């Protein structure tokens, strides 16, 4: 059984939540944000290149234009590989544990597994403020869907 709902993040972007129920003891939650938009990518690239062209006209040094192109490409690759998360998945198998998978825009995936014996409780909160909090008796809190709290489209 599968259902999908749409929500808005704190920046007004669209988030899609898919829930899949494989059995009574196995369920999956998948949160997706919009892909990188061509409009925002073009705006950032044009801004960097126009600033570089302005510096080039003042200095008349062609290395500035080459550096702007190089920095833009490296910045885009770094953003796609380390920052921009397209989808996060939470797979819960009651007898085994919880698997969290983050899929980046570059195709990289990071997976974390928490054994069910180490899970003390699940807390659902409407808003999570990333302030350091140390509740009594809790050794570690693992926030889920943290990078998707505000997707830049």
Backbone as CSV, one residue per row, in Angstrom:
resi,resn,N_x,N_y,N_z,CA_x,CA_y,CA_z,C_x,C_y,C_z
1,UNK,0.835,-1.173,0.000,0.000,0.000,0.000,0.885,1.243,0.000
2,UNK,0.514,2.243,-0.784,1.328,3.441,-0.922,0.424,4.661,-0.987
3,UNK,0.867,5.742,-0.323,0.157,7.009,-0.478,1.183,8.141,-0.501
4,UNK,0.776,9.265,-1.062,1.679,10.406,-1.201,0.946,11.676,-0.791
5,UNK,1.669,12.536,-0.067,1.141,13.818,0.350,2.158,14.899,0.029
6,UNK,1.668,16.107,-0.202,2.546,17.247,-0.455,2.487,18.209,0.720
7,UNK,3.635,18.758,1.057,3.765,19.724,2.135,4.640,20.874,1.658
8,UNK,4.710,21.921,2.458,5.613,23.042,2.185,6.682,23.084,3.261
9,UNK,7.922,23.384,2.860,8.977,23.539,3.851,8.944,24.961,4.399
10,UNK,9.869,25.296,5.278,9.840,26.607,5.909,10.165,27.737,4.948
11,UNK,10.715,27.405,3.786,11.004,28.415,2.768,9.898,28.502,1.719
12,UNK,8.851,27.722,1.872,7.748,27.744,0.911,7.901,26.763,-0.232
13,UNK,8.978,25.989,-0.244,9.189,24.990,-1.294,8.298,23.779,-1.095
14,UNK,8.105,23.025,-2.154,7.227,21.853,-2.110,8.019,20.624,-1.679
15,UNK,7.467,19.897,-0.722,8.029,18.634,-0.276,7.007,17.533,-0.518
16,UNK,7.457,16.381,-0.984,6.557,15.250,-1.223,6.917,14.129,-0.263
17,UNK,5.919,13.645,0.463,6.115,12.531,1.385,5.388,11.314,0.841
18,UNK,6.140,10.260,0.581,5.563,8.997,0.129,5.663,7.998,1.283
19,UNK,4.561,7.327,1.549,4.541,6.288,2.580,4.222,4.964,1.910
20,UNK,5.083,3.989,2.158,4.867,2.649,1.609,4.799,1.663,2.771
21,UNK,3.797,0.807,2.726,3.633,-0.222,3.748,3.818,-1.573,3.068
22,UNK,4.955,-2.219,3.353,5.239,-3.515,2.748,4.566,-4.642,3.527
23,UNK,4.524,-4.493,4.833,3.833,-5.447,5.711,3.541,-4.713,7.014
24,UNK,2.960,-5.409,7.960,2.645,-4.755,9.232,3.905,-4.398,10.020
25,UNK,5.014,-5.049,9.720,6.253,-4.776,10.446,7.312,-4.075,9.605
26,UNK,6.979,-3.678,8.379,7.944,-3.033,7.490,7.278,-1.872,6.750
27,UNK,7.771,-0.663,7.011,7.227,0.518,6.328,8.363,1.463,5.947
28,UNK,8.099,2.253,4.931,9.112,3.157,4.393,8.496,4.539,4.205
29,UNK,9.251,5.559,4.609,8.852,6.949,4.426,9.913,7.618,3.569
30,UNK,9.473,8.275,2.514,10.399,8.891,1.565,10.023,10.365,1.406
31,UNK,10.933,11.267,1.744,10.704,12.700,1.644,11.568,13.247,0.519
32,UNK,10.928,13.902,-0.468,11.644,14.426,-1.637,11.415,15.921,-1.745
33,UNK,12.447,16.627,-2.169,12.303,18.053,-2.449,12.582,18.273,-3.932
34,UNK,12.184,19.436,-4.467,12.362,19.675,-5.901,13.830,19.626,-6.319
35,UNK,14.042,19.242,-7.518,15.397,19.209,-8.068,15.916,20.629,-8.235
36,UNK,17.196,20.742,-8.473,17.832,22.039,-8.692,17.216,22.706,-9.915
37,UNK,16.758,23.937,-9.754,16.101,24.602,-10.884,17.129,25.269,-11.784
38,UNK,16.847,25.232,-13.059,17.729,25.845,-14.047,17.768,27.356,-13.868
39,UNK,16.668,27.943,-13.416,16.598,29.399,-13.211,17.576,29.859,-12.137
40,UNK,17.601,29.177,-10.985,18.512,29.586,-9.911,19.969,29.311,-10.288
41,UNK,20.212,28.207,-10.970,21.564,27.896,-11.420,22.070,28.957,-12.396
42,UNK,21.225,29.370,-13.330,21.604,30.398,-14.304,21.840,31.737,-13.613
43,UNK,21.011,32.080,-12.652,21.165,33.355,-11.945,22.492,33.422,-11.188
44,UNK,22.840,32.359,-10.486,24.094,32.343,-9.732,25.290,32.385,-10.677
45,UNK,25.239,31.599,-11.742,26.340,31.573,-12.710,26.528,32.937,-13.361
46,UNK,25.449,33.568,-13.788,25.541,34.887,-14.422,26.079,35.942,-13.461
47,UNK,25.673,35.877,-12.208,26.163,36.843,-11.215,27.664,36.712,-11.024
48,UNK,28.144,35.482,-10.872,29.584,35.269,-10.679,30.358,35.708,-11.916
49,UNK,29.867,35.358,-13.095,30.590,35.696,-14.313,30.536,37.189,-14.624
50,UNK,29.439,37.854,-14.308,29.382,39.312,-14.501,30.330,40.032,-13.548
51,UNK,30.417,39.559,-12.306,31.373,40.149,-11.361,32.804,39.924,-11.853
52,UNK,33.067,38.744,-12.382,34.409,38.463,-12.907,34.707,39.327,-14.127
53,UNK,33.699,39.535,-14.974,33.919,40.384,-16.147,34.165,41.828,-15.731
54,UNK,33.474,42.278,-14.682,33.715,43.628,-14.160,35.136,43.772,-13.651
55,UNK,35.634,42.774,-12.934,37.023,42.803,-12.476,37.997,42.722,-13.649
56,UNK,37.634,41.953,-14.662,38.487,41.828,-15.846,38.637,43.175,-16.552
57,UNK,37.542,43.933,-16.668,37.636,45.240,-17.345,38.494,46.217,-16.547
58,UNK,38.509,46.089,-15.219,39.355,46.964,-14.401,40.821,46.554,-14.448
59,UNK,41.088,45.256,-14.364,42.463,44.762,-14.264,43.049,44.348,-15.602
60,UNK,42.211,44.029,-16.562,42.633,43.526,-17.875,43.527,42.294,-17.729
61,UNK,43.113,41.385,-16.858,43.845,40.146,-16.632,42.891,38.988,-16.940
62,UNK,43.218,38.205,-17.961,42.326,37.128,-18.390,42.255,35.975,-17.385
63,UNK,43.173,35.927,-16.449,43.142,34.886,-15.424,41.890,35.014,-14.552
64,UNK,41.358,36.219,-14.432,40.162,36.431,-13.612,38.975,35.695,-14.224
65,UNK,38.826,35.767,-15.533,37.722,35.070,-16.196,37.888,33.552,-16.091
66,UNK,39.102,33.081,-16.277,39.364,31.644,-16.151,39.085,31.166,-14.725
67,UNK,39.501,31.965,-13.738,39.273,31.595,-12.344,37.779,31.577,-12.027
68,UNK,37.012,32.518,-12.588,35.568,32.559,-12.335,34.887,31.309,-12.880
69,UNK,35.271,30.896,-14.070,34.697,29.686,-14.655,35.065,28.464,-13.809
70,UNK,36.330,28.379,-13.423,36.809,27.258,-12.625,36.110,27.207,-11.262
71,UNK,36.003,28.352,-10.593,35.361,28.408,-9.277,33.879,28.067,-9.384
72,UNK,33.207,28.540,-10.439,31.794,28.232,-10.630,31.581,26.732,-10.812
73,UNK,32.401,26.109,-11.631,32.261,24.665,-11.850,32.558,23.859,-10.586
74,UNK,33.626,24.223,-9.874,33.946,23.514,-8.639,32.861,23.730,-7.582
75,UNK,32.358,24.947,-7.486,31.287,25.231,-6.534,30.031,24.441,-6.838
76,UNK,29.660,24.359,-8.118,28.471,23.598,-8.508,28.642,22.108,-8.215
77,UNK,29.799,21.566,-8.552,30.045,20.148,-8.275,30.041,19.865,-6.778
78,UNK,30.655,20.744,-5.988,30.648,20.577,-4.540,29.245,20.671,-3.963
79,UNK,28.455,21.607,-4.459,27.081,21.770,-3.987,26.242,20.533,-4.305
80,UNK,26.362,20.021,-5.519,25.581,18.842,-5.919,26.008,17.589,-5.169
81,UNK,27.294,17.492,-4.831,27.810,16.260,-4.230,27.725,16.240,-2.704
82,UNK,27.797,17.408,-2.057,27.854,17.435,-0.597,26.678,18.129,0.083
83,UNK,25.924,18.965,-0.627,24.898,19.784,0.024,23.487,19.443,-0.427
84,UNK,23.242,19.433,-1.721,21.888,19.324,-2.263,21.374,17.897,-2.160
85,UNK,20.455,17.686,-1.223,19.839,16.371,-1.044,18.497,16.375,-1.753
86,UNK,18.312,15.415,-2.661,17.054,15.303,-3.402,16.015,14.492,-2.646
87,UNK,16.473,13.488,-1.898,15.522,12.566,-1.281,16.133,11.944,-0.040
88,UNK,15.299,11.797,0.992,15.700,11.056,2.177,14.665,9.975,2.439
89,UNK,15.152,8.796,2.780,14.276,7.647,2.984,14.509,7.068,4.373
90,UNK,13.424,6.728,5.021,13.466,6.102,6.337,12.749,4.767,6.217
91,UNK,13.493,3.665,6.351,12.939,2.316,6.270,12.924,1.727,7.674
92,UNK,11.733,1.367,8.136,11.578,0.840,9.488,11.161,-0.622,9.402
93,UNK,12.008,-1.497,9.929,11.702,-2.922,10.026,11.684,-3.232,11.521
94,UNK,10.499,-3.532,12.041,10.303,-3.634,13.488,11.287,-4.556,14.188
95,UNK,11.594,-5.689,13.602,12.452,-6.660,14.281,13.943,-6.374,14.097
96,UNK,14.323,-5.583,13.088,15.738,-5.332,12.808,16.214,-3.957,13.232
97,UNK,15.563,-2.912,12.706,16.025,-1.569,13.009,15.512,-0.541,12.017
98,UNK,16.201,0.600,11.994,15.819,1.736,11.159,16.983,2.062,10.233
99,UNK,16.687,2.152,8.943,17.698,2.519,7.955,17.347,3.888,7.387
100,UNK,18.306,4.831,7.460,18.123,6.172,6.912,19.054,6.331,5.716
101,UNK,18.497,6.746,4.583,19.285,6.925,3.365,19.067,8.329,2.828
102,UNK,20.169,9.032,2.542,20.121,10.355,1.926,20.663,10.238,0.512
103,UNK,19.896,10.718,-0.478,20.319,10.684,-1.881,20.620,12.108,-2.330
104,UNK,21.856,12.343,-2.706,22.293,13.673,-3.130,22.020,13.872,-4.618
105,UNK,22.046,15.125,-5.052,21.761,15.458,-6.447,22.791,14.865,-7.397
106,UNK,24.010,14.614,-6.920,25.056,14.055,-7.776,24.908,12.546,-7.951
107,UNK,24.007,11.927,-7.177,23.833,10.480,-7.240,24.432,9.766,-6.038
108,UNK,25.202,10.473,-5.235,25.805,9.878,-4.037,24.711,9.548,-3.023
109,UNK,24.865,8.415,-2.347,23.921,8.008,-1.308,24.680,7.721,-0.022
110,UNK,24.132,8.186,1.089,24.681,7.894,2.415,23.622,7.145,3.204
111,UNK,23.998,5.997,3.750,23.053,5.150,4.472,23.549,4.934,5.899
112,UNK,22.619,5.062,6.847,22.904,4.819,8.257,21.883,3.813,8.776
113,UNK,22.363,2.847,9.553,21.463,1.844,10.121,21.553,1.898,11.635
114,UNK,20.402,1.915,12.296,20.335,1.907,13.755,19.589,0.648,14.174
115,UNK,20.250,-0.189,14.958,19.609,-1.426,15.421,18.429,-1.086,16.322
116,UNK,17.385,-1.909,16.249,16.177,-1.643,17.024,16.452,-1.699,18.526
117,UNK,17.421,-2.477,18.947,17.764,-2.546,20.367,18.331,-1.240,20.903
118,UNK,18.890,-0.405,20.018,19.455,0.879,20.436,18.439,2.009,20.400
119,UNK,17.263,1.759,19.821,16.215,2.776,19.748,15.421,2.735,21.046
120,UNK,15.452,3.851,21.759,14.714,3.914,23.022,13.302,4.432,22.807
121,UNK,13.151,5.435,21.950,11.846,6.026,21.728,11.896,6.852,20.446
122,UNK,10.745,7.098,19.874,10.630,7.933,18.678,9.829,9.171,19.058
123,UNK,10.381,10.334,18.751,9.715,11.596,19.053,9.396,12.292,17.737
124,UNK,8.126,12.648,17.564,7.710,13.390,16.377,7.438,14.818,16.815
125,UNK,8.110,15.744,16.183,8.006,17.148,16.551,7.653,17.952,15.307
126,UNK,6.783,18.930,15.431,6.395,19.746,14.279,7.528,20.636,13.807
127,UNK,8.280,21.159,14.735,9.384,22.045,14.383,10.599,21.646,15.199
128,UNK,11.721,21.518,14.535,12.953,21.161,15.212,13.890,22.350,15.130
129,UNK,14.308,22.842,16.279,15.299,23.908,16.321,16.624,23.262,16.638
130,UNK,17.618,23.526,15.844,18.889,22.822,15.964,19.784,23.448,17.039
131,UNK,19.219,23.733,18.203,19.981,24.202,19.346,20.491,22.989,20.111
132,UNK,21.650,23.106,20.716,22.156,21.960,21.472,21.294,21.698,22.710
133,UNK,20.720,20.513,22.769,19.861,20.112,23.881,20.341,18.757,24.371
134,UNK,20.466,18.592,25.667,20.873,17.318,26.239,19.850,16.891,27.289
135,UNK,18.770,16.211,26.864,17.778,15.739,27.833,18.374,14.665,28.737
136,UNK,17.810,14.538,29.933,18.290,13.541,30.900,18.045,12.128,30.392
137,UNK,19.053,11.281,30.512,18.895,9.875,30.188,19.007,9.542,28.710
138,UNK,19.215,10.524,27.846,19.329,10.250,26.411,20.780,10.433,26.014
139,UNK,21.367,9.374,25.491,22.775,9.441,25.127,22.980,10.057,23.758
140,UNK,22.040,9.846,22.832,22.208,10.374,21.487,20.832,10.542,20.839
141,UNK,20.639,11.700,20.202,19.415,11.960,19.466,19.779,12.006,17.991
142,UNK,19.065,11.254,17.164,19.337,11.208,15.733,18.180,11.891,15.002
143,UNK,18.371,13.146,14.551,17.285,13.799,13.815,17.160,13.220,12.411
144,UNK,15.929,12.989,11.994,15.643,12.423,10.682,15.173,13.550,9.766
145,UNK,15.460,13.457,8.501,15.084,14.438,7.486,15.621,15.830,7.823
146,UNK,16.777,15.910,8.456,17.350,17.185,8.851,17.766,18.050,7.658
147,UNK,18.496,17.542,6.671,18.928,18.406,5.574,17.811,18.938,4.696
148,UNK,16.628,18.344,4.722,15.539,18.803,3.887,14.657,19.840,4.564
149,UNK,15.110,20.395,5.695,14.254,21.343,6.401,14.026,22.617,5.595
150,UNK,14.932,22.966,4.718,14.716,24.106,3.824,15.448,23.822,2.524
151,UNK,14.725,23.420,1.523,15.328,23.084,0.235,15.429,24.334,-0.618
152,UNK,16.585,24.575,-1.182,16.766,25.704,-2.085,16.498,25.207,-3.492
153,UNK,15.515,25.771,-4.140,15.142,25.293,-5.485,15.713,26.190,-6.547
